[in-house]
Amino acid sequence: MPIVTIQITREGSGDGRDSVTEQEKAELIKGASELLLRVLHKPLVSTFVVIQEVPLENWGWGGLPALEFRRQHPDGLK
């Protein structure tokens, strides 16, 4: 019985949105489940998918909180 955990940032996927939509989450669940079916032959009914939304203030990279990193590196990781 596979358990897949998907962590995403709680920023939404469009302007003015602060979370991922139910439709987007449904697509993530479907896609992850179908991947395990295709690659490992795990039945859809035995695959569990957990989506965790991480608040923006609870993650970072480059030794900085996410918002500070973005301020210092407006072009991202280029």
N, C-alpha and C positions, 0 to 999 in steps of 0.2 A: 504494500500500500504506500505509494509515494505521497509525500507531503512537500509541496513547493511553496516557498515563501518569497513573495515579491515585495521589495521595499521601494517605495517611490516617495519623492518629495511632495509635501503638501503645498503645491503651488498652482495646481491646475494645469491645464494644457492650452490655455488661451488667455487673452487679455481680460483682466477683471475677474478671473476665476481663481478661487483659493483652494480648490480641491478637484480631484479627478471625478468625472461623471460616473453614474451607475453604468451607463452604456460602455464607457471605456474600461471600467473594471470587469464587466461581463466579457468583453473581448479579450482582456488579459487572461482571465480564467479559462476561457475557451482555447485560446492559443497555447497556453502552457499545458493544458490537458491533452490537446491534440498532438503536441510535440512529444510528450511521453508515450502516447499511443503509437506514434509513428516510429520513434527511435527505440523504445524499450518494450513495445507491445504491451503496455500497461492499460487495462480497460479504463474507459472514462469514469465508470462508476466507482473505481477504487482509487482515483486520484483526488487529493485534497489540495486546494490552492488557497493560500492566505495572503491577503494584500495588507501591508502595513504602510500607512502614510506617515512620513516623518516630518514634523513641523520644521519650517525653515531655520528656526533658531537652534535646532538640535543636530545640525550637521555642518560640516565644513571640509575644506581641503587646502593643501598647501600650507598647513599650519595656521589657518585663519578660519573664523566663522564664515559661512557661505556669503553673506551679504558684504562683509569686508573684503573678501577675496574678489568678488565681482566689482567692487569699487576700485580696487587696486589693479585689476586686470579686466578692463571692459571688453577686451577681445577674447576672453576665455583663455584657453590653453594654447593658443597659436604661438 
